[in-house]
Amino acid sequence: MLDLKSNTLVLASIQWQTTCSLAEQQFAKNQQQHQYFRIKPVDTEVVEGDVAELQCQIGHQLGSVQWSKDGFLLGK
């Protein structure tokens, strides 16, 4: 026979397991998503010596973004 305390403990245990399971599922889902351009850089022409400002935004970014031109790394 179960008393109220036992029921409360069982429910708390079930709730924790469900929450943990949902968190694990979300983590797995996030790991499967690939990086992509939310905002793609666009071709820009400038006069030599002038500044060109290129913008991009990465979705599901993993790590840092590194710009390159013809295989040559730019910036830091």
PDB file of N, H, CA, C and O in Angstrom:
ATOM      1  N   MET A   1       0.840  -1.180   0.000  1.00  0.00           N
ATOM      2  CA  MET A   1       0.000   0.000   0.000  1.00  0.00           C
ATOM      3  C   MET A   1       0.888   1.248   0.000  1.00  0.00           C
ATOM      4  O   MET A   1       1.857   1.309   0.757  1.00  0.00           O
ATOM      5  N   LEU A   2       0.576   2.236  -0.830  1.00  0.00           N
ATOM      6  H   LEU A   2      -0.212   2.187  -1.444  1.00  0.00           H
ATOM      7  CA  LEU A   2       1.378   3.445  -0.949  1.00  0.00           C
ATOM      8  C   LEU A   2       0.757   4.582  -0.158  1.00  0.00           C
ATOM      9  O   LEU A   2      -0.461   4.760  -0.165  1.00  0.00           O
ATOM     10  N   ASP A   3       1.584   5.340   0.514  1.00  0.00           N
ATOM     11  H   ASP A   3       2.573   5.195   0.520  1.00  0.00           H
ATOM     12  CA  ASP A   3       1.067   6.525   1.188  1.00  0.00           C
ATOM     13  C   ASP A   3       1.382   7.759   0.333  1.00  0.00           C
ATOM     14  O   ASP A   3       1.995   7.638  -0.727  1.00  0.00           O
ATOM     15  N   LEU A   4       0.971   8.924   0.785  1.00  0.00           N
ATOM     16  H   LEU A   4       0.473   9.022   1.647  1.00  0.00           H
ATOM     17  CA  LEU A   4       1.138  10.156   0.011  1.00  0.00           C
ATOM     18  C   LEU A   4       2.610  10.476  -0.248  1.00  0.00           C
ATOM     19  O   LEU A   4       2.963  10.935  -1.334  1.00  0.00           O
ATOM     20  N   LYS A   5       3.472  10.233   0.751  1.00  0.00           N
ATOM     21  H   LYS A   5       3.185   9.861   1.633  1.00  0.00           H
ATOM     22  CA  LYS A   5       4.898  10.506   0.567  1.00  0.00           C
ATOM     23  C   LYS A   5       5.472   9.643  -0.554  1.00  0.00           C
ATOM     24  O   LYS A   5       6.234  10.143  -1.382  1.00  0.00           O
ATOM     25  N   SER A   6       5.135   8.402  -0.595  1.00  0.00           N
ATOM     26  H   SER A   6       4.517   7.995   0.078  1.00  0.00           H
ATOM     27  CA  SER A   6       5.638   7.513  -1.651  1.00  0.00           C
ATOM     28  C   SER A   6       5.179   7.989  -3.016  1.00  0.00           C
ATOM     29  O   SER A   6       5.964   7.990  -3.965  1.00  0.00           O
ATOM     30  N   ASN A   7       3.928   8.391  -3.131  1.00  0.00           N
ATOM     31  H   ASN A   7       3.291   8.389  -2.361  1.00  0.00           H
ATOM     32  CA  ASN A   7       3.423   8.883  -4.413  1.00  0.00           C
ATOM     33  C   ASN A   7       4.183  10.129  -4.852  1.00  0.00           C
ATOM     34  O   ASN A   7       4.514  10.280  -6.028  1.00  0.00           O
ATOM     35  N   THR A   8       4.457  11.014  -3.910  1.00  0.00           N
ATOM     36  H   THR A   8       4.189  10.892  -2.954  1.00  0.00           H
ATOM     37  CA  THR A   8       5.175  12.236  -4.244  1.00  0.00           C
ATOM     38  C   THR A   8       6.586  11.920  -4.738  1.00  0.00           C
ATOM     39  O   THR A   8       7.048  12.506  -5.718  1.00  0.00           O
ATOM     40  N   LEU A   9       7.260  11.007  -4.070  1.00  0.00           N
ATOM     41  H   LEU A   9       6.885  10.532  -3.274  1.00  0.00           H
ATOM     42  CA  LEU A   9       8.605  10.640  -4.492  1.00  0.00           C
ATOM     43  C   LEU A   9       8.601  10.000  -5.875  1.00  0.00           C
ATOM     44  O   LEU A   9       9.469  10.297  -6.696  1.00  0.00           O
ATOM     45  N   VAL A  10       7.651   9.142  -6.135  1.00  0.00           N
ATOM     46  H   VAL A  10       6.946   8.901  -5.468  1.00  0.00           H
ATOM     47  CA  VAL A  10       7.569   8.483  -7.434  1.00  0.00           C
ATOM     48  C   VAL A  10       7.308   9.518  -8.520  1.00  0.00           C
ATOM     49  O   VAL A  10       7.944   9.469  -9.573  1.00  0.00           O
ATOM     50  N   LEU A  11       6.400  10.440  -8.295  1.00  0.00           N
ATOM     51  H   LEU A  11       5.883  10.479  -7.440  1.00  0.00           H
ATOM     52  CA  LEU A  11       6.091  11.465  -9.288  1.00  0.00           C
ATOM     53  C   LEU A  11       7.302  12.363  -9.544  1.00  0.00           C
ATOM     54  O   LEU A  11       7.584  12.728 -10.685  1.00  0.00           O
ATOM     55  N   ALA A  12       8.013  12.715  -8.474  1.00  0.00           N
ATOM     56  H   ALA A  12       7.784  12.419  -7.547  1.00  0.00           H
ATOM     57  CA  ALA A  12       9.195  13.554  -8.645  1.00  0.00           C
ATOM     58  C   ALA A  12      10.241  12.822  -9.472  1.00  0.00           C
ATOM     59  O   ALA A  12      10.907  13.423 -10.315  1.00  0.00           O
ATOM     60  N   SER A  13      10.382  11.530  -9.231  1.00  0.00           N
ATOM     61  H   SER A  13       9.841  11.041  -8.546  1.00  0.00           H
ATOM     62  CA  SER A  13      11.343  10.740  -9.979  1.00  0.00           C
ATOM     63  C   SER A  13      10.956  10.672 -11.455  1.00  0.00           C
ATOM     64  O   SER A  13      11.816  10.818 -12.323  1.00  0.00           O
ATOM     65  N   ILE A  14       9.693  10.456 -11.745  1.00  0.00           N
ATOM     66  H   ILE A  14       8.995  10.337 -11.040  1.00  0.00           H
ATOM     67  CA  ILE A  14       9.223  10.387 -13.127  1.00  0.00           C
ATOM     68  C   ILE A  14       9.411  11.734 -13.815  1.00  0.00           C
ATOM     69  O   ILE A  14       9.844  11.788 -14.966  1.00  0.00           O
ATOM     70  N   GLN A  15       9.088  12.816 -13.120  1.00  0.00           N
ATOM     71  H   GLN A  15       8.736  12.772 -12.185  1.00  0.00           H
ATOM     72  CA  GLN A  15       9.242  14.147 -13.702  1.00  0.00           C
ATOM     73  C   GLN A  15      10.710  14.416 -14.031  1.00  0.00           C
ATOM     74  O   GLN A  15      11.005  14.951 -15.100  1.00  0.00           O
ATOM     75  N   TRP A  16      11.616  14.067 -13.158  1.00  0.00           N
ATOM     76  H   TRP A  16      11.377  13.632 -12.290  1.00  0.00           H
ATOM     77  CA  TRP A  16      13.037  14.295 -13.409  1.00  0.00           C
ATOM     78  C   TRP A  16      13.510  13.510 -14.619  1.00  0.00           C
ATOM     79  O   TRP A  16      14.238  14.036 -15.461  1.00  0.00           O
ATOM     80  N   GLN A  17      13.096  12.242 -14.706  1.00  0.00           N
ATOM     81  H   GLN A  17      12.504  11.815 -14.022  1.00  0.00           H
ATOM     82  CA  GLN A  17      13.506  11.408 -15.831  1.00  0.00           C
ATOM     83  C   GLN A  17      12.979  11.977 -17.144  1.00  0.00           C
ATOM     84  O   GLN A  17      13.692  11.976 -18.147  1.00  0.00           O
ATOM     85  N   THR A  18      11.746  12.459 -17.150  1.00  0.00           N
ATOM     86  H   THR A  18      11.166  12.460 -16.335  1.00  0.00           H
ATOM     87  CA  THR A  18      11.168  13.036 -18.354  1.00  0.00           C
ATOM     88  C   THR A  18      11.935  14.291 -18.762  1.00  0.00           C
ATOM     89  O   THR A  18      12.258  14.470 -19.937  1.00  0.00           O
ATOM     90  N   THR A  19      12.227  15.158 -17.795  1.00  0.00           N
ATOM     91  H   THR A  19      11.964  15.012 -16.841  1.00  0.00           H
ATOM     92  CA  THR A  19      12.971  16.379 -18.081  1.00  0.00           C
ATOM     93  C   THR A  19      14.359  16.046 -18.619  1.00  0.00           C
ATOM     94  O   THR A  19      14.811  16.644 -19.595  1.00  0.00           O
ATOM     95  N   CYS A  20      15.020  15.112 -17.992  1.00  0.00           N
ATOM     96  H   CYS A  20      14.653  14.627 -17.199  1.00  0.00           H
ATOM     97  CA  CYS A  20      16.349  14.703 -18.429  1.00  0.00           C
ATOM     98  C   CYS A  20      16.279  14.145 -19.849  1.00  0.00           C
ATOM     99  O   CYS A  20      17.120  14.467 -20.688  1.00  0.00           O
ATOM    100  N   SER A  21      15.301  13.328 -20.109  1.00  0.00           N
ATOM    101  H   SER A  21      14.618  13.066 -19.427  1.00  0.00           H
ATOM    102  CA  SER A  21      15.149  12.727 -21.431  1.00  0.00           C
ATOM    103  C   SER A  21      14.926  13.802 -22.493  1.00  0.00           C
ATOM    104  O   SER A  21      15.512  13.734 -23.573  1.00  0.00           O
ATOM    105  N   LEU A  22      14.083  14.796 -22.194  1.00  0.00           N
ATOM    106  H   LEU A  22      13.606  14.851 -21.317  1.00  0.00           H
ATOM    107  CA  LEU A  22      13.830  15.874 -23.144  1.00  0.00           C
ATOM    108  C   LEU A  22      15.092  16.693 -23.393  1.00  0.00           C
ATOM    109  O   LEU A  22      15.361  17.087 -24.528  1.00  0.00           O
ATOM    110  N   ALA A  23      15.862  16.948 -22.351  1.00  0.00           N
ATOM    111  H   ALA A  23      15.645  16.628 -21.429  1.00  0.00           H
ATOM    112  CA  ALA A  23      17.107  17.699 -22.506  1.00  0.00           C
ATOM    113  C   ALA A  23      18.089  16.926 -23.380  1.00  0.00           C
ATOM    114  O   ALA A  23      18.759  17.514 -24.229  1.00  0.00           O
ATOM    115  N   GLU A  24      18.177  15.619 -23.179  1.00  0.00           N
ATOM    116  H   GLU A  24      17.633  15.141 -22.490  1.00  0.00           H
ATOM    117  CA  GLU A  24      19.078  14.800 -23.993  1.00  0.00           C
ATOM    118  C   GLU A  24      18.633  14.788 -25.451  1.00  0.00           C
ATOM    119  O   GLU A  24      19.470  14.838 -26.353  1.00  0.00           O
ATOM    120  N   GLN A  25      17.327  14.723 -25.689  1.00  0.00           N
ATOM    121  H   GLN A  25      16.648  14.683 -24.957  1.00  0.00           H
ATOM    122  CA  GLN A  25      16.813  14.735 -27.058  1.00  0.00           C
ATOM    123  C   GLN A  25      17.130  16.065 -27.738  1.00  0.00           C
ATOM    124  O   GLN A  25      17.517  16.081 -28.906  1.00  0.00           O
ATOM    125  N   GLN A  26      16.970  17.178 -27.024  1.00  0.00           N
ATOM    126  H   GLN A  26      16.655  17.165 -26.075  1.00  0.00           H
ATOM    127  CA  GLN A  26      17.262  18.493 -27.596  1.00  0.00           C
ATOM    128  C   GLN A  26      18.747  18.615 -27.914  1.00  0.00           C
ATOM    129  O   GLN A  26      19.116  19.150 -28.959  1.00  0.00           O
ATOM    130  N   PHE A  27      19.608  18.119 -27.009  1.00  0.00           N
ATOM    131  H   PHE A  27      19.308  17.684 -26.160  1.00  0.00           H
ATOM    132  CA  PHE A  27      21.054  18.158 -27.244  1.00  0.00           C
ATOM    133  C   PHE A  27      21.405  17.369 -28.504  1.00  0.00           C
ATOM    134  O   PHE A  27      22.182  17.840 -29.335  1.00  0.00           O
ATOM    135  N   ALA A  28      20.840  16.178 -28.650  1.00  0.00           N
ATOM    136  H   ALA A  28      20.209  15.795 -27.975  1.00  0.00           H
ATOM    137  CA  ALA A  28      21.104  15.351 -29.832  1.00  0.00           C
ATOM    138  C   ALA A  28      20.623  16.048 -31.098  1.00  0.00           C
ATOM    139  O   ALA A  28      21.299  16.008 -32.126  1.00  0.00           O
ATOM    140  N   LYS A  29      19.460  16.684 -31.027  1.00  0.00           N
ATOM    141  H   LYS A  29      18.911  16.717 -30.192  1.00  0.00           H
ATOM    142  CA  LYS A  29      18.920  17.398 -32.189  1.00  0.00           C
ATOM    143  C   LYS A  29      19.847  18.544 -32.588  1.00  0.00           C
ATOM    144  O   LYS A  29      20.115  18.740 -33.773  1.00  0.00           O
ATOM    145  N   ASN A  30      20.340  19.304 -31.605  1.00  0.00           N
ATOM    146  H   ASN A  30      20.122  19.145 -30.642  1.00  0.00           H
ATOM    147  CA  ASN A  30      21.240  20.421 -31.894  1.00  0.00           C
ATOM    148  C   ASN A  30      22.539  19.937 -32.527  1.00  0.00           C
ATOM    149  O   ASN A  30      23.094  20.615 -33.392  1.00  0.00           O
ATOM    150  N   GLN A  31      23.031  18.774 -32.108  1.00  0.00           N
ATOM    151  H   GLN A  31      22.581  18.223 -31.405  1.00  0.00           H
ATOM    152  CA  GLN A  31      24.277  18.249 -32.652  1.00  0.00           C
ATOM    153  C   GLN A  31      24.125  17.822 -34.107  1.00  0.00           C
ATOM    154  O   GLN A  31      25.112  17.789 -34.842  1.00  0.00           O
ATOM    155  N   GLN A  32      22.918  17.498 -34.533  1.00  0.00           N
ATOM    156  H   GLN A  32      22.116  17.525 -33.936  1.00  0.00           H
ATOM    157  CA  GLN A  32      22.683  17.040 -35.896  1.00  0.00           C
ATOM    158  C   GLN A  32      22.500  18.200 -36.869  1.00  0.00           C
ATOM    159  O   GLN A  32      22.590  17.995 -38.080  1.00  0.00           O
ATOM    160  N   GLN A  33      22.250  19.387 -36.387  1.00  0.00           N
ATOM    161  H   GLN A  33      22.177  19.554 -35.403  1.00  0.00           H
ATOM    162  CA  GLN A  33      22.010  20.527 -37.264  1.00  0.00           C
ATOM    163  C   GLN A  33      23.339  21.065 -37.790  1.00  0.00           C
ATOM    164  O   GLN A  33      24.325  21.140 -37.057  1.00  0.00           O
ATOM    165  N   HIS A  34      23.350  21.432 -39.052  1.00  0.00           N
ATOM    166  H   HIS A  34      22.550  21.371 -39.647  1.00  0.00           H
ATOM    167  CA  HIS A  34      24.562  21.911 -39.705  1.00  0.00           C
ATOM    168  C   HIS A  34      24.625  23.432 -39.684  1.00  0.00           C
ATOM    169  O   HIS A  34      23.607  24.118 -39.593  1.00  0.00           O
ATOM    170  N   GLN A  35      25.847  23.936 -39.769  1.00  0.00           N
ATOM    171  H   GLN A  35      26.675  23.379 -39.842  1.00  0.00           H
ATOM    172  CA  GLN A  35      26.037  25.376 -39.887  1.00  0.00           C
ATOM    173  C   GLN A  35      25.536  25.832 -41.256  1.00  0.00           C
ATOM    174  O   GLN A  35      25.581  25.081 -42.230  1.00  0.00           O
ATOM    175  N   TYR A  36      25.067  27.053 -41.312  1.00  0.00           N
ATOM    176  H   TYR A  36      25.030  27.663 -40.520  1.00  0.00           H
ATOM    177  CA  TYR A  36      24.619  27.610 -42.590  1.00  0.00           C
ATOM    178  C   TYR A  36      24.672  29.130 -42.506  1.00  0.00           C
ATOM    179  O   TYR A  36      24.718  29.697 -41.414  1.00  0.00           O
ATOM    180  N   PHE A  37      24.666  29.786 -43.664  1.00  0.00           N
ATOM    181  H   PHE A  37      24.629  29.325 -44.551  1.00  0.00           H
ATOM    182  CA  PHE A  37      24.638  31.244 -43.703  1.00  0.00           C
ATOM    183  C   PHE A  37      23.210  31.718 -43.488  1.00  0.00           C
ATOM    184  O   PHE A  37      22.324  31.411 -44.285  1.00  0.00           O
ATOM    185  N   ARG A  38      22.984  32.468 -42.407  1.00  0.00           N
ATOM    186  H   ARG A  38      23.704  32.717 -41.759  1.00  0.00           H
ATOM    187  CA  ARG A  38      21.703  33.170 -42.242  1.00  0.00           C
ATOM    188  C   ARG A  38      21.710  34.398 -43.146  1.00  0.00           C
ATOM    189  O   ARG A  38      20.727  34.699 -43.823  1.00  0.00           O
ATOM    190  N   ILE A  39      22.838  35.096 -43.139  1.00  0.00           N
ATOM    191  H   ILE A  39      23.636  34.852 -42.589  1.00  0.00           H
ATOM    192  CA  ILE A  39      23.059  36.235 -44.038  1.00  0.00           C
ATOM    193  C   ILE A  39      24.349  35.936 -44.789  1.00  0.00           C
ATOM    194  O   ILE A  39      25.411  35.815 -44.180  1.00  0.00           O
ATOM    195  N   LYS A  40      24.258  35.816 -46.117  1.00  0.00           N
ATOM    196  H   LYS A  40      23.394  35.914 -46.611  1.00  0.00           H
ATOM    197  CA  LYS A  40      25.430  35.505 -46.934  1.00  0.00           C
ATOM    198  C   LYS A  40      26.176  36.786 -47.287  1.00  0.00           C
ATOM    199  O   LYS A  40      25.561  37.821 -47.543  1.00  0.00           O
ATOM    200  N   PRO A  41      27.512  36.710 -47.299  1.00  0.00           N
ATOM    201  CA  PRO A  41      28.276  37.861 -47.768  1.00  0.00           C
ATOM    202  C   PRO A  41      27.986  38.083 -49.253  1.00  0.00           C
ATOM    203  O   PRO A  41      27.737  37.134 -49.996  1.00  0.00           O
ATOM    204  N   VAL A  42      28.022  39.330 -49.668  1.00  0.00           N
ATOM    205  H   VAL A  42      28.224  40.102 -49.065  1.00  0.00           H
ATOM    206  CA  VAL A  42      27.746  39.652 -51.074  1.00  0.00           C
ATOM    207  C   VAL A  42      29.017  40.204 -51.721  1.00  0.00           C
ATOM    208  O   VAL A  42      29.864  40.792 -51.048  1.00  0.00           O
ATOM    209  N   ASP A  43      29.137  40.006 -53.032  1.00  0.00           N
ATOM    210  H   ASP A  43      28.449  39.529 -53.578  1.00  0.00           H
ATOM    211  CA  ASP A  43      30.276  40.556 -53.770  1.00  0.00           C
ATOM    212  C   ASP A  43      30.281  42.075 -53.627  1.00  0.00           C
ATOM    213  O   ASP A  43      29.243  42.726 -53.750  1.00  0.00           O
ATOM    214  N   THR A  44      31.460  42.626 -53.366  1.00  0.00           N
ATOM    215  H   THR A  44      32.303  42.098 -53.266  1.00  0.00           H
ATOM    216  CA  THR A  44      31.602  44.064 -53.159  1.00  0.00           C
ATOM    217  C   THR A  44      32.832  44.550 -53.912  1.00  0.00           C
ATOM    218  O   THR A  44      33.890  43.926 -53.842  1.00  0.00           O
ATOM    219  N   GLU A  45      32.699  45.651 -54.626  1.00  0.00           N
ATOM    220  H   GLU A  45      31.839  46.158 -54.684  1.00  0.00           H
ATOM    221  CA  GLU A  45      33.836  46.247 -55.332  1.00  0.00           C
ATOM    222  C   GLU A  45      34.216  47.550 -54.647  1.00  0.00           C
ATOM    223  O   GLU A  45      33.360  48.377 -54.332  1.00  0.00           O
ATOM    224  N   VAL A  46      35.517  47.718 -54.421  1.00  0.00           N
ATOM    225  H   VAL A  46      36.212  47.046 -54.677  1.00  0.00           H
ATOM    226  CA  VAL A  46      36.024  48.962 -53.839  1.00  0.00           C
ATOM    227  C   VAL A  46      37.296  49.361 -54.580  1.00  0.00           C
ATOM    228  O   VAL A  46      37.939  48.541 -55.235  1.00  0.00           O
ATOM    229  N   VAL A  47      37.634  50.623 -54.462  1.00  0.00           N
ATOM    230  H   VAL A  47      37.111  51.289 -53.930  1.00  0.00           H
ATOM    231  CA  VAL A  47      38.881  51.130 -55.023  1.00  0.00           C
ATOM    232  C   VAL A  47      40.017  50.655 -54.125  1.00  0.00           C
ATOM    233  O   VAL A  47      39.880  50.644 -52.902  1.00  0.00           O
ATOM    234  N   GLU A  48      41.133  50.264 -54.725  1.00  0.00           N
ATOM    235  H   GLU A  48      41.244  50.273 -55.719  1.00  0.00           H
ATOM    236  CA  GLU A  48      42.270  49.784 -53.948  1.00  0.00           C
ATOM    237  C   GLU A  48      42.651  50.806 -52.881  1.00  0.00           C
ATOM    238  O   GLU A  48      42.799  51.994 -53.169  1.00  0.00           O
ATOM    239  N   GLY A  49      42.806  50.334 -51.657  1.00  0.00           N
ATOM    240  H   GLY A  49      42.686  49.369 -51.423  1.00  0.00           H
ATOM    241  CA  GLY A  49      43.139  51.197 -50.528  1.00  0.00           C
ATOM    242  C   GLY A  49      41.927  51.590 -49.707  1.00  0.00           C
ATOM    243  O   GLY A  49      42.067  51.965 -48.543  1.00  0.00           O
ATOM    244  N   ASP A  50      40.732  51.511 -50.294  1.00  0.00           N
ATOM    245  H   ASP A  50      40.618  51.206 -51.239  1.00  0.00           H
ATOM    246  CA  ASP A  50      39.504  51.799 -49.546  1.00  0.00           C
ATOM    247  C   ASP A  50      39.125  50.582 -48.695  1.00  0.00           C
ATOM    248  O   ASP A  50      39.682  49.495 -48.849  1.00  0.00           O
ATOM    249  N   VAL A  51      38.183  50.790 -47.814  1.00  0.00           N
ATOM    250  H   VAL A  51      37.730  51.673 -47.689  1.00  0.00           H
ATOM    251  CA  VAL A  51      37.734  49.732 -46.907  1.00  0.00           C
ATOM    252  C   VAL A  51      36.472  49.080 -47.461  1.00  0.00           C
ATOM    253  O   VAL A  51      35.553  49.765 -47.911  1.00  0.00           O
ATOM    254  N   ALA A  52      36.436  47.771 -47.424  1.00  0.00           N
ATOM    255  H   ALA A  52      37.182  47.214 -47.058  1.00  0.00           H
ATOM    256  CA  ALA A  52      35.226  47.025 -47.784  1.00  0.00           C
ATOM    257  C   ALA A  52      34.716  46.347 -46.521  1.00  0.00           C
ATOM    258  O   ALA A  52      35.478  45.674 -45.827  1.00  0.00           O
ATOM    259  N   GLU A  53      33.460  46.517 -46.225  1.00  0.00           N
ATOM    260  H   GLU A  53      32.841  47.065 -46.789  1.00  0.00           H
ATOM    261  CA  GLU A  53      32.872  45.882 -45.047  1.00  0.00           C
ATOM    262  C   GLU A  53      31.928  44.782 -45.514  1.00  0.00           C
ATOM    263  O   GLU A  53      30.912  45.044 -46.157  1.00  0.00           O
ATOM    264  N   LEU A  54      32.283  43.551 -45.178  1.00  0.00           N
ATOM    265  H   LEU A  54      33.109  43.338 -44.656  1.00  0.00           H
ATOM    266  CA  LEU A  54      31.478  42.389 -45.552  1.00  0.00           C
ATOM    267  C   LEU A  54      30.784  41.857 -44.309  1.00  0.00           C
ATOM    268  O   LEU A  54      31.376  41.808 -43.231  1.00  0.00           O
ATOM    269  N   GLN A  55      29.551  41.467 -44.461  1.00  0.00           N
ATOM    270  H   GLN A  55      29.070  41.507 -45.337  1.00  0.00           H
ATOM    271  CA  GLN A  55      28.797  40.956 -43.321  1.00  0.00           C
ATOM    272  C   GLN A  55      28.277  39.562 -43.618  1.00  0.00           C
ATOM    273  O   GLN A  55      27.935  39.237 -44.755  1.00  0.00           O
ATOM    274  N   CYS A  56      28.224  38.754 -42.587  1.00  0.00           N
ATOM    275  H   CYS A  56      28.502  39.018 -41.663  1.00  0.00           H
ATOM    276  CA  CYS A  56      27.581  37.452 -42.690  1.00  0.00           C
ATOM    277  C   CYS A  56      27.065  37.089 -41.305  1.00  0.00           C
ATOM    278  O   CYS A  56      27.485  37.650 -40.294  1.00  0.00           O
ATOM    279  N   GLN A  57      26.157  36.151 -41.291  1.00  0.00           N
ATOM    280  H   GLN A  57      25.815  35.695 -42.112  1.00  0.00           H
ATOM    281  CA  GLN A  57      25.637  35.638 -40.028  1.00  0.00           C
ATOM    282  C   GLN A  57      25.496  34.133 -40.197  1.00  0.00           C
ATOM    283  O   GLN A  57      24.932  33.663 -41.185  1.00  0.00           O
ATOM    284  N   ILE A  58      26.009  33.380 -39.231  1.00  0.00           N
ATOM    285  H   ILE A  58      26.467  33.762 -38.428  1.00  0.00           H
ATOM    286  CA  ILE A  58      26.031  31.930 -39.312  1.00  0.00           C
ATOM    287  C   ILE A  58      24.978  31.344 -38.376  1.00  0.00           C
ATOM    288  O   ILE A  58      24.902  31.720 -37.206  1.00  0.00           O
ATOM    289  N   GLY A  59      24.175  30.431 -38.890  1.00  0.00           N
ATOM    290  H   GLY A  59      24.237  30.126 -39.841  1.00  0.00           H
ATOM    291  CA  GLY A  59      23.204  29.713 -38.070  1.00  0.00           C
ATOM    292  C   GLY A  59      23.836  28.433 -37.541  1.00  0.00           C
ATOM    293  O   GLY A  59      24.584  27.765 -38.255  1.00  0.00           O
ATOM    294  N   HIS A  60      23.537  28.095 -36.301  1.00  0.00           N
ATOM    295  H   HIS A  60      22.930  28.638 -35.722  1.00  0.00           H
ATOM    296  CA  HIS A  60      24.088  26.906 -35.625  1.00  0.00           C
ATOM    297  C   HIS A  60      25.614  26.920 -35.680  1.00  0.00           C
ATOM    298  O   HIS A  60      26.251  25.912 -35.986  1.00  0.00           O
ATOM    299  N   GLN A  61      26.181  28.080 -35.377  1.00  0.00           N
ATOM    300  H   GLN A  61      25.664  28.899 -35.128  1.00  0.00           H
ATOM    301  CA  GLN A  61      27.632  28.272 -35.475  1.00  0.00           C
ATOM    302  C   GLN A  61      28.366  27.391 -34.482  1.00  0.00           C
ATOM    303  O   GLN A  61      28.045  27.373 -33.293  1.00  0.00           O
ATOM    304  N   LEU A  62      29.347  26.665 -34.975  1.00  0.00           N
ATOM    305  H   LEU A  62      29.608  26.680 -35.940  1.00  0.00           H
ATOM    306  CA  LEU A  62      30.227  25.845 -34.148  1.00  0.00           C
ATOM    307  C   LEU A  62      31.641  26.368 -34.342  1.00  0.00           C
ATOM    308  O   LEU A  62      32.234  26.161 -35.401  1.00  0.00           O
ATOM    309  N   GLY A  63      32.184  27.034 -33.349  1.00  0.00           N
ATOM    310  H   GLY A  63      31.702  27.202 -32.489  1.00  0.00           H
ATOM    311  CA  GLY A  63      33.524  27.587 -33.473  1.00  0.00           C
ATOM    312  C   GLY A  63      33.502  29.003 -34.017  1.00  0.00           C
ATOM    313  O   GLY A  63      32.452  29.638 -34.102  1.00  0.00           O
ATOM    314  N   SER A  64      34.685  29.486 -34.384  1.00  0.00           N
ATOM    315  H   SER A  64      35.539  28.970 -34.314  1.00  0.00           H
ATOM    316  CA  SER A  64      34.806  30.862 -34.859  1.00  0.00           C
ATOM    317  C   SER A  64      34.700  30.919 -36.384  1.00  0.00           C
ATOM    318  O   SER A  64      34.835  29.906 -37.071  1.00  0.00           O
ATOM    319  N   VAL A  65      34.457  32.117 -36.889  1.00  0.00           N
ATOM    320  H   VAL A  65      34.347  32.939 -36.331  1.00  0.00           H
ATOM    321  CA  VAL A  65      34.368  32.346 -38.333  1.00  0.00           C
ATOM    322  C   VAL A  65      35.698  32.914 -38.799  1.00  0.00           C
ATOM    323  O   VAL A  65      36.240  33.818 -38.162  1.00  0.00           O
ATOM    324  N   GLN A  66      36.228  32.405 -39.890  1.00  0.00           N
ATOM    325  H   GLN A  66      35.788  31.671 -40.408  1.00  0.00           H
ATOM    326  CA  GLN A  66      37.491  32.887 -40.444  1.00  0.00           C
ATOM    327  C   GLN A  66      37.269  33.269 -41.901  1.00  0.00           C
ATOM    328  O   GLN A  66      36.854  32.439 -42.710  1.00  0.00           O
ATOM    329  N   TRP A  67      37.546  34.523 -42.233  1.00  0.00           N
ATOM    330  H   TRP A  67      37.883  35.197 -41.576  1.00  0.00           H
ATOM    331  CA  TRP A  67      37.425  34.992 -43.610  1.00  0.00           C
ATOM    332  C   TRP A  67      38.661  34.571 -44.388  1.00  0.00           C
ATOM    333  O   TRP A  67      39.762  34.506 -43.841  1.00  0.00           O
ATOM    334  N   SER A  68      38.467  34.284 -45.677  1.00  0.00           N
ATOM    335  H   SER A  68      37.572  34.337 -46.121  1.00  0.00           H
ATOM    336  CA  SER A  68      39.597  33.984 -46.553  1.00  0.00           C
ATOM    337  C   SER A  68      39.304  34.518 -47.953  1.00  0.00           C
ATOM    338  O   SER A  68      38.148  34.710 -48.330  1.00  0.00           O
ATOM    339  N   LYS A  69      40.364  34.751 -48.709  1.00  0.00           N
ATOM    340  H   LYS A  69      41.303  34.595 -48.403  1.00  0.00           H
ATOM    341  CA  LYS A  69      40.249  35.212 -50.100  1.00  0.00           C
ATOM    342  C   LYS A  69      41.255  34.423 -50.915  1.00  0.00           C
ATOM    343  O   LYS A  69      42.458  34.496 -50.663  1.00  0.00           O
ATOM    344  N   ASP A  70      40.769  33.666 -51.894  1.00  0.00           N
ATOM    345  H   ASP A  70      39.792  33.606 -52.099  1.00  0.00           H
ATOM    346  CA  ASP A  70      41.634  32.838 -52.744  1.00  0.00           C
ATOM    347  C   ASP A  70      42.547  31.935 -51.912  1.00  0.00           C
ATOM    348  O   ASP A  70      43.717  31.751 -52.249  1.00  0.00           O
ATOM    349  N   GLY A  71      42.013  31.374 -50.829  1.00  0.00           N
ATOM    350  H   GLY A  71      41.063  31.524 -50.555  1.00  0.00           H
ATOM    351  CA  GLY A  71      42.787  30.470 -49.984  1.00  0.00           C
ATOM    352  C   GLY A  71      43.671  31.157 -48.959  1.00  0.00           C
ATOM    353  O   GLY A  71      44.312  30.481 -48.154  1.00  0.00           O
ATOM    354  N   PHE A  72      43.721  32.487 -48.968  1.00  0.00           N
ATOM    355  H   PHE A  72      43.200  33.036 -49.622  1.00  0.00           H
ATOM    356  CA  PHE A  72      44.541  33.259 -48.032  1.00  0.00           C
ATOM    357  C   PHE A  72      43.658  33.711 -46.877  1.00  0.00           C
ATOM    358  O   PHE A  72      42.641  34.369 -47.096  1.00  0.00           O
ATOM    359  N   LEU A  73      44.044  33.358 -45.625  1.00  0.00           N
ATOM    360  H   LEU A  73      44.870  32.823 -45.447  1.00  0.00           H
ATOM    361  CA  LEU A  73      43.253  33.731 -44.456  1.00  0.00           C
ATOM    362  C   LEU A  73      43.393  35.217 -44.166  1.00  0.00           C
ATOM    363  O   LEU A  73      44.497  35.760 -44.197  1.00  0.00           O
ATOM    364  N   LEU A  74      42.279  35.871 -43.885  1.00  0.00           N
ATOM    365  H   LEU A  74      41.382  35.430 -43.860  1.00  0.00           H
ATOM    366  CA  LEU A  74      42.249  37.307 -43.608  1.00  0.00           C
ATOM    367  C   LEU A  74      41.951  37.554 -42.139  1.00  0.00           C
ATOM    368  O   LEU A  74      41.322  36.723 -41.483  1.00  0.00           O
ATOM    369  N   GLY A  75      42.394  38.680 -41.622  1.00  0.00           N
ATOM    370  H   GLY A  75      42.905  39.355 -42.154  1.00  0.00           H
ATOM    371  CA  GLY A  75      42.080  39.068 -40.248  1.00  0.00           C
ATOM    372  C   GLY A  75      42.874  38.279 -39.231  1.00  0.00           C
ATOM    373  O   GLY A  75      43.946  37.746 -39.517  1.00  0.00           O
ATOM    374  N   LYS A  76      42.310  38.220 -38.025  1.00  0.00           N
ATOM    375  H   LYS A  76      41.439  38.653 -37.793  1.00  0.00           H
ATOM    376  CA  LYS A  76      42.999  37.567 -36.903  1.00  0.00           C
ATOM    377  C   LYS A  76      42.941  36.076 -37.007  1.00  0.00           C
ATOM    378  O   LYS A  76      43.472  35.375 -36.145  1.00  0.00           O
TER     379      LYS A  76
END
